């Protein structure tokens, strides 16, 4: 992915709200499945990392990206933005 594509996705992500939160329960298989389904439906999602989460947001982003075959677009503070093009109905060009 080029830097221009990443910048475009970052600008799109600035207007969306986080749809998932990671807390002290960390990343469970059910949570990963939910993220995977959300990526298929929306392609671009934002995740919020709560203060009681023991792991660093960057490490969580890498783990989620590996498990869902997605790309990390942005990790800023306690927000993670992931992107994966939809297999059935791609929306973002």
C-alpha positions, 0 to 999 in steps of 0.5 A: 500500500502506498503512502497516498493510499494510506493517507486517503484511508486515514482521512476517511477514518477520521470521521468514523467512530470506534465500533469496538473496544479492547479492555482488560479481557484482551483479544479473545477468539470471539473478539477476533471473529467480530473484527473479521466480520466488521472488516468484511462488512465495512472494510475500514474500522476504528477500535478503541483501546481502554485504559485498563487494557494491559497491552500496548495499542501498537502490539494489539494492532499488529496481533489483530492485523495478523489474525484478520489478514488486514492492514494497520492504517494508523495507531494514534494514542489509544485508537487503532484503524484497520483496513481490509478490502471486502471480498464480496462487495468492495466499497473503498477504491 
